[in-house]
Amino acid sequence: MDMYSRLEPRPEYLGFELALAARKLVEEVMLVKEGEHVVLTGDTSSDRRVLDATAHAVAAAGAHPVIVWYETRPGSSMEPPRPVAGAIADADVWIEFAVSYVMHSDAFRRAMANGCRYTNLTAMDVQMLVATVGRPDFQGVMRLGNALVRLLEAADEVRITSANGTDLVGRNGDRPINLRGKPAEKPGESVMLSGQISWNPLEETQDGVLVFDGALWPPDEIGLLRAPVRCTVERGVVTRIAGEGGDADTFRRWMESFEDPNMFRVAHWSLGFNPGVPAPTGRIVEDERVFGCVELGIGTKGAWIGGEPWVAAAHTDGSVLGPSIYLDGVAIEEEGRYVHPELIEICRDLGVAGY
C-alpha cells in the first residue's frame, strides 16, 4: 500500500499524548465499562504501541483487555484464523487495528450478531491516534456531523462535483443518514473514527462520473493515488473504469478479478470532516476523513447503511478532494470549503484552518 512514511520507531514518541488519546478512545468513544471483556486485534503490520496503550487504558477503566496478534492476511475482509474469530465472537467490545481488516467477513458478522460494540481503526498508528482522536474536540466534531446529517435528511437530490471531472447525482428518498463517528452506545453497533457520515442514495438514482483523486484502497498496490481514477456510474453500478497512468488499470484489473457483479455496486456515499486529517496519507481510515472530502465505497454493503444490503467478494473505498456539494441545488460546500452558515460557525468553533 502506498502511504506516507511517518512511523517514528522510538517507543517514547508522543508517549504522553498517546496515553491520553487511548483513554479517550476507550472511555469516550467505546464507552468501556468496568468488568467488560475488550478484544484488541492487530496483525503484524499494525503499530504495536497503539495496541499496548489502548490495552492499558482498558485496564485503567476496570475492564479486561485481551490483545490478539496474528499474521497479516493477503487482503481485507478475509476470514481470520479461527482463534481470532472465537475471541471476537465472545467480546463485549472489539477494537480492530489490523491493516488487513476483518470487517465485512463472516467472523465480523457473527461478532456483531452476538452483540459486541465494534470500531474499525485499520492501520492506526501513533500519529493518527493522537491527531484524529486525542487532539480534536470529539463533541464538536459530532456537532458538525449532526449538522451535516440534518441538512442531508432535509434534502432529496444530492449532487457532487469537483474540478477533476466528478459530477455525480443521487436521490436520498427515505434512506437514513448515518453519523459514523459517535460513541458505541448499543450492543451489536459498529462505529467508526469520528469525522464521517455515510449513507447510500437510492441505487437506481445514482448516475454520473466519479473521479477518485485522493486515495483508493484496496487493492494494496494503490493507497495514495498517483493519477486520478475515473468511474462511470449508471443506476448505482460502476460500468467503466478509466484514467491515465497505471492506477486505473490496476484498479480495473483488481475489480474484474473477482468475477463478481456485486463488486461494481456503489455501497455508500460518505463525507469526511476530521480536523486532524488535512490531506490523504494512504491509510484508509484517515483518507475517508480528510476535512471536506467526499468518499465512496464500492462492493459489500453493510446492513447499517440502509436499503438493501449485499455481500460482494470485497469492499473498496476512494476519496474525492476539494468537492462541491449541492443539496436540492443549493451549495453547502464549494471546492472543499463549507459555505453553509451553520457549518462555517461550527468550523470556526473547532478552530479549523481557513474559517
C-alpha positions as CSV (number, residue, x, y, z in Angstrom):
1,M,0.0,0.0,0.0
2,D,1.4,3.4,-1.0
3,M,1.3,5.7,2.1
4,Y,3.3,8.5,3.6
5,S,6.0,7.1,5.9
6,R,5.9,8.6,9.3
7,L,6.4,5.7,11.7
8,E,8.8,7.0,14.4
9,P,10.3,3.9,15.9
10,R,11.1,5.3,19.4
11,P,8.7,3.8,22.0
12,E,8.5,7.2,23.8
13,Y,7.4,9.1,20.6
14,L,4.3,11.1,21.6
15,G,4.0,8.9,24.6
16,F,2.0,11.2,26.9
17,E,-0.2,12.3,24.0
18,L,-0.8,8.6,23.0
19,A,-1.9,7.7,26.6
20,L,-4.5,10.5,26.6
21,A,-5.7,9.5,23.1
22,A,-6.1,5.9,24.1
23,R,-8.0,6.8,27.2
24,K,-10.3,9.0,25.2
25,L,-10.9,6.1,22.7
26,V,-11.7,3.7,25.4
27,E,-13.8,5.8,27.7
28,E,-15.5,8.5,25.5
29,V,-15.8,6.6,22.2
30,M,-16.2,2.9,23.0
31,L,-17.8,3.6,26.5
32,V,-15.9,0.7,28.1
33,K,-17.5,-0.3,31.4
34,E,-16.0,-2.0,34.4
35,G,-15.8,-5.7,34.1
36,E,-16.3,-5.8,30.3
37,H,-14.1,-8.0,28.1
38,V,-12.4,-5.9,25.4
39,V,-10.6,-7.6,22.5
40,L,-8.0,-5.7,20.6
41,T,-7.0,-7.3,17.3
42,G,-3.8,-6.4,15.4
43,D,-1.8,-8.0,12.6
44,T,1.9,-8.0,12.1
45,S,1.5,-4.8,10.0
46,S,-0.1,-2.9,13.0
47,D,1.7,-0.4,15.2
48,R,2.1,-2.4,18.5
49,R,2.4,0.8,20.6
50,V,-1.2,1.7,19.8
51,L,-2.5,-1.7,20.9
52,D,-0.4,-1.6,24.1
53,A,-1.6,1.9,25.0
54,T,-5.2,1.0,24.4
55,A,-4.9,-2.1,26.5
56,H,-3.5,-0.1,29.4
57,A,-6.5,2.3,29.0
58,V,-8.9,-0.6,29.1
59,A,-7.3,-2.0,32.2
60,A,-7.4,1.5,33.9
61,A,-11.1,1.6,33.1
62,G,-11.6,-1.6,35.1
63,A,-12.2,-3.8,32.1
64,H,-10.3,-6.9,30.8
65,P,-8.0,-6.2,27.9
66,V,-7.2,-9.1,25.5
67,I,-4.7,-8.5,22.7
68,V,-5.0,-10.9,19.8
69,W,-1.9,-10.7,17.5
70,Y,-1.8,-12.6,14.2
71,E,-0.2,-12.7,10.8
72,T,-1.1,-10.1,8.1
73,R,-3.6,-11.6,5.7
74,P,-3.2,-11.1,2.0
75,G,-6.4,-9.0,1.7
76,S,-9.0,-7.2,3.7
77,S,-12.4,-8.8,4.7
78,M,-10.9,-12.3,4.6
79,E,-11.8,-14.8,7.3
80,P,-9.3,-14.5,10.2
81,P,-7.7,-17.5,11.9
82,R,-10.2,-19.5,14.0
83,P,-8.9,-18.3,17.4
84,V,-9.3,-14.7,16.3
85,A,-12.9,-15.4,15.2
86,G,-13.5,-17.1,18.5
87,A,-12.2,-14.2,20.6
88,I,-14.2,-11.5,18.8
89,A,-17.4,-13.6,18.9
90,D,-17.3,-13.5,22.7
91,A,-16.2,-9.9,23.2
92,D,-18.2,-7.1,24.7
93,V,-16.1,-4.6,22.8
94,W,-13.8,-5.2,19.8
95,I,-11.3,-2.6,18.6
96,E,-9.8,-3.6,15.3
97,F,-6.3,-2.2,14.5
98,A,-5.3,-4.8,11.8
99,V,-4.2,-3.4,8.5
100,S,-5.9,-6.3,6.7
101,Y,-9.1,-5.7,8.5
102,V,-11.7,-8.4,9.2
103,M,-14.8,-6.1,8.8
104,H,-17.4,-7.5,6.3
105,S,-16.3,-11.1,6.9
106,D,-18.5,-13.8,8.3
107,A,-16.5,-13.7,11.5
108,F,-17.3,-10.0,11.8
109,R,-21.0,-10.6,11.2
110,R,-21.1,-13.3,13.9
111,A,-19.4,-10.9,16.4
112,M,-21.9,-8.2,15.6
113,A,-24.8,-10.6,15.9
114,N,-23.6,-11.6,19.3
115,G,-23.8,-8.0,20.4
116,C,-20.2,-6.7,20.6
117,R,-19.6,-3.0,20.2
118,Y,-17.0,-2.5,17.4
119,T,-14.8,0.1,15.8
120,N,-12.5,-0.3,12.7
121,L,-9.3,1.6,13.2
122,T,-7.3,-0.2,10.5
123,A,-3.7,0.9,10.1
124,M,-3.9,3.2,13.1
125,D,-0.5,4.4,14.2
126,V,0.7,6.6,17.0
127,Q,0.5,9.8,14.9
128,M,-3.0,9.0,13.7
129,L,-4.5,8.2,17.1
130,V,-3.1,11.4,18.6
131,A,-4.2,13.6,15.6
132,T,-7.6,12.2,14.9
133,V,-8.8,11.1,18.4
134,G,-6.6,12.7,21.1
135,R,-6.5,16.3,19.9
136,P,-9.8,17.1,18.2
137,D,-12.9,18.1,20.2
138,F,-14.9,14.9,19.9
139,Q,-18.2,16.6,20.9
140,G,-17.5,19.4,18.4
141,V,-16.8,17.0,15.6
142,M,-20.1,15.2,16.4
143,R,-21.8,18.6,16.4
144,L,-20.6,19.2,12.8
145,G,-21.6,15.7,11.8
146,N,-25.1,16.1,13.2
147,A,-25.5,19.4,11.3
148,L,-24.5,17.6,8.1
149,V,-26.9,14.8,8.9
150,R,-29.8,17.3,9.3
151,L,-29.0,19.0,6.1
152,L,-28.9,15.8,4.1
153,E,-32.1,14.4,5.8
154,A,-33.9,17.6,4.6
155,A,-32.8,17.1,1.0
156,D,-33.7,14.7,-1.7
157,E,-31.2,15.3,-4.6
158,V,-27.5,15.3,-3.8
159,R,-25.1,16.4,-6.5
160,I,-21.3,16.2,-6.0
161,T,-18.9,17.9,-8.4
162,S,-15.2,18.7,-8.5
163,A,-12.6,20.2,-10.7
164,N,-11.3,16.7,-11.5
165,G,-14.4,15.9,-13.5
166,T,-16.6,14.4,-10.8
167,D,-20.3,15.0,-11.4
168,L,-22.4,12.5,-9.6
169,V,-26.1,12.7,-8.7
170,G,-28.3,10.6,-6.4
171,R,-31.6,10.9,-4.6
172,N,-31.9,10.1,-0.9
173,G,-35.6,9.1,-0.8
174,D,-36.2,7.8,2.7
175,R,-32.7,6.4,3.2
176,P,-31.2,7.1,6.6
177,I,-28.1,9.4,7.0
178,N,-25.7,7.8,9.5
179,L,-23.3,9.6,11.8
180,R,-20.5,7.1,11.9
181,G,-18.1,8.8,14.3
182,K,-20.2,8.6,17.5
183,P,-20.0,6.8,20.8
184,A,-20.6,3.0,20.8
185,E,-23.8,3.0,22.8
186,K,-25.6,-0.1,21.6
187,P,-24.8,-3.8,21.6
188,G,-24.1,-5.0,18.0
189,E,-23.2,-1.5,16.9
190,S,-20.3,-0.6,14.7
191,V,-18.9,2.9,15.0
192,M,-16.0,4.4,13.1
193,L,-13.4,7.1,13.7
194,S,-15.0,10.5,14.2
195,G,-15.4,12.8,11.3
196,Q,-17.6,10.9,8.8
197,I,-21.2,10.5,7.9
198,S,-22.4,7.8,5.5
199,W,-25.5,6.8,3.5
200,N,-26.5,5.4,0.2
201,P,-28.9,7.2,-2.1
202,L,-31.5,5.1,-3.9
203,E,-29.4,2.9,-6.1
204,E,-31.4,3.4,-9.3
205,T,-30.9,7.2,-8.9
206,Q,-27.1,7.2,-8.8
207,D,-25.7,8.4,-12.1
208,G,-22.8,10.3,-13.4
209,V,-19.0,10.4,-13.2
210,L,-16.9,9.7,-10.1
211,V,-13.2,10.6,-10.2
212,F,-11.1,9.4,-7.3
213,D,-8.1,11.7,-6.8
214,G,-7.0,11.4,-3.2
215,A,-6.6,7.7,-2.2
216,L,-8.1,4.4,-3.2
217,W,-7.7,1.2,-1.2
218,P,-7.8,-1.8,-1.6
219,P,-6.1,-3.0,-3.8
220,D,-2.8,-2.9,-1.9
221,E,-1.0,-1.7,-5.0
222,I,-2.6,1.7,-4.8
223,G,-3.3,3.5,-1.5
224,L,-2.2,7.1,-2.4
225,L,-3.3,7.8,-5.9
226,R,-0.6,8.9,-8.4
227,A,-3.2,9.7,-11.1
228,P,-7.0,10.1,-11.0
229,V,-9.2,7.0,-11.5
230,R,-12.4,7.8,-13.4
231,C,-15.5,5.7,-12.8
232,T,-18.7,5.9,-14.8
233,V,-21.7,5.2,-12.6
234,E,-25.1,4.1,-14.0
235,R,-28.0,3.3,-11.7
236,G,-25.7,2.7,-8.8
237,V,-23.2,0.5,-10.7
238,V,-19.7,1.3,-11.9
239,T,-19.8,0.4,-15.6
240,R,-16.5,1.8,-16.7
241,I,-13.1,2.5,-15.1
242,A,-10.6,4.6,-16.9
243,G,-7.7,7.1,-16.4
244,E,-4.2,7.9,-17.4
245,G,-1.4,6.2,-15.6
246,G,-1.3,2.8,-14.1
247,D,-3.6,3.2,-11.1
248,A,-6.8,3.0,-13.2
249,D,-5.6,-0.2,-14.9
250,T,-4.6,-1.7,-11.6
251,F,-7.9,-0.9,-10.0
252,R,-9.9,-2.2,-13.0
253,R,-8.0,-5.5,-13.1
254,W,-8.5,-6.0,-9.4
255,M,-12.2,-5.3,-9.6
256,E,-12.6,-7.7,-12.5
257,S,-10.5,-10.4,-10.9
258,F,-13.4,-11.4,-8.6
259,E,-15.8,-12.1,-11.4
260,D,-18.5,-10.8,-9.0
261,P,-21.1,-8.3,-10.3
262,N,-21.7,-7.0,-6.7
263,M,-18.1,-5.7,-6.6
264,F,-19.2,-2.9,-9.0
265,R,-22.2,-1.7,-7.0
266,V,-21.8,1.6,-5.1
267,A,-22.2,0.7,-1.4
268,H,-22.2,4.1,0.3
269,W,-21.5,7.8,-0.1
270,S,-19.6,9.5,2.8
271,L,-18.5,13.0,3.8
272,G,-15.2,13.4,5.7
273,F,-14.6,16.1,8.3
274,N,-12.0,15.1,10.9
275,P,-10.0,18.3,11.8
276,G,-6.9,16.1,12.3
277,V,-6.7,15.0,8.7
278,P,-5.7,17.8,6.3
279,A,-4.6,15.5,3.5
280,P,-4.6,11.9,2.4
281,T,-1.9,9.6,3.8
282,G,-2.6,6.2,2.2
283,R,-4.2,5.0,5.5
284,I,-7.9,4.5,4.5
285,V,-9.3,5.4,8.0
286,E,-7.7,8.9,7.6
287,D,-8.3,9.2,3.8
288,E,-12.0,8.7,4.3
289,R,-12.0,11.7,6.8
290,V,-9.8,14.3,5.1
291,F,-11.6,17.5,6.1
292,G,-14.1,18.4,3.4
293,C,-13.6,15.4,1.3
294,V,-16.2,13.1,-0.3
295,E,-15.6,9.3,-0.1
296,L,-17.5,6.5,-1.8
297,G,-17.4,2.8,-1.1
298,I,-17.9,0.1,-3.7
299,G,-18.6,-3.6,-3.1
300,T,-20.1,-5.2,0.0
301,K,-22.8,-3.0,1.5
302,G,-23.5,-3.4,5.3
303,A,-27.0,-3.6,6.6
304,W,-26.4,-0.5,8.8
305,I,-26.3,1.8,5.8
306,G,-30.0,1.5,4.9
307,G,-31.8,0.0,2.0
308,E,-30.9,-3.5,0.6
309,P,-27.6,-4.9,1.9
310,W,-25.5,-7.2,-0.2
311,V,-22.3,-9.2,0.0
312,A,-19.5,-8.9,-2.5
313,A,-16.1,-10.5,-2.7
314,A,-14.5,-7.4,-1.2
315,H,-15.1,-3.7,-0.5
316,T,-13.0,-0.7,-1.6
317,D,-13.0,3.0,-0.7
318,G,-11.9,6.0,-2.6
319,S,-11.8,9.7,-1.9
320,V,-12.6,12.9,-3.9
321,L,-10.7,16.0,-2.8
322,G,-12.0,19.6,-2.9
323,P,-15.6,18.7,-3.9
324,S,-18.6,20.9,-4.2
325,I,-21.8,19.5,-2.7
326,Y,-25.3,20.7,-3.7
327,L,-28.5,19.7,-1.8
328,D,-31.6,20.2,-4.0
329,G,-29.5,22.7,-6.0
330,V,-28.1,24.7,-3.0
331,A,-24.4,24.5,-2.3
332,I,-23.3,23.6,1.3
333,E,-19.7,23.1,0.2
334,E,-17.7,24.7,-2.7
335,E,-14.3,23.4,-3.8
336,G,-13.6,21.7,-0.4
337,R,-14.8,24.6,1.8
338,Y,-18.1,24.6,3.7
339,V,-20.3,27.6,2.7
340,H,-23.4,26.9,4.7
341,P,-23.6,29.4,7.6
342,E,-24.2,26.8,10.4
343,L,-21.3,24.7,9.1
344,I,-19.0,27.7,8.9
345,E,-19.8,28.6,12.5
346,I,-19.0,25.1,13.8
347,C,-15.8,25.0,11.8
348,R,-14.7,28.3,13.4
349,D,-15.6,26.9,16.9
350,L,-13.4,23.8,16.1
351,G,-10.5,26.1,15.0
352,V,-10.4,24.6,11.5
353,A,-7.8,26.5,9.4
354,G,-9.3,28.8,6.8
355,Y,-12.6,29.5,8.7
